[in-house]
Amino acid sequence: MNTYQPVLAKAPFCGRSIGARFGYLEAERDFDPAILINLLTSGQHEGKILYIIRRKLARDLCTHMAASFDKIINNGTTSRPDDGYVLTRQIGATQFAKSGAAYVRAVAQNIDVNLDLLEEFTSSAVDDLVMNRELELSLLARGIHFGGARYKGASASFFVIRQWLDNGKMSLMPHEDVAQLACARRDDFEIGKVKTVLAYNSCVDASGDGGNLSIWDLEPDDECRKAFDVVETGYPYPPDRLTGVRRLSVRLEPGDVYFLNASFLHGVENVRGGRRITAGRFIGLSEANKAVYWT
């Protein structure tokens, strides 16, 4: 069920909001590159910061990817042990709280497990999972190159796949994904040039109740980050401090994909009697004619 929560009171935060037009767009299978371009360049499309494409992926692809994920995780392998921030089962490296050098080293360390995950999939199926070929062609037609972010010649990971676990009040607490780029800027990692961070995620498995994607109409600025001591992480913002902020809650099913302006606070609600597995990465413009991805 997809719901809106009305504004209950004046938000107790600094930062920026969209207001009455805040919301999301939803399509059935067909991808509109013009919407993606608007999200990349201005962070919104007519006030909408979330673009969902329902049933974009074949269910067989999702089922087989979930099974491959389970096979590796059940063998005791995880790419992200408890780091004091979130609890998750994950395959693949993430840049969170890492410099460019630390991130690309983590990417290299995860090559074997990534290849094990994808052993039984064709290259085209892997591309489909993150719409890679479709994004390459549609952006190139508009004069924008699309490829992995680079640090001293080393490339970012293609995608990461994970299952968020119960982190207390939510599976993934409210956060934004711009603050963490501060680590990348210090050693001139290419993603440090990105202004608007888009999160791309494909839903591989969704069972039980809950697990909705929650998004708040609040884009924190540096003053917000300092007040909550999340200057270089953007994580977490306490949910009980967001009751006065307009919110939307969206249920995603296997095969659904979305693009989200991840500079706005967002999180994942707790799952009851099931699980939620997603494959994803970040996308942003490092130059006017160059879009890069990373995890």
Secondary structure, 3 states (H helix, E strand, C coil): CCEEECCCCCCCCCCECCCCCCEEEEEECCCCHHHHHHHHHHCCECCEEEEEEECCCCHHHHHHHHHHHHHHHCCCCCCCCCCCCCCEEEECCCCCCCCHHHHHHHHHHCHHHHHHHCCCCCHHHHHHHCCHHHHHHHHHCCCCEEEECEECCEECCCCEEEEECCCCCCCEEEECCCCCHHHHHHCCCHHHHCCCCEEEEEEEEECCEECCEEEECCECCHHHHHHCCCCCCCCCCCHHHCCCCCEEEECCCCCCEEEEECCCCEEECCEECCCEEEEEEEEEEEECCEEEEEC
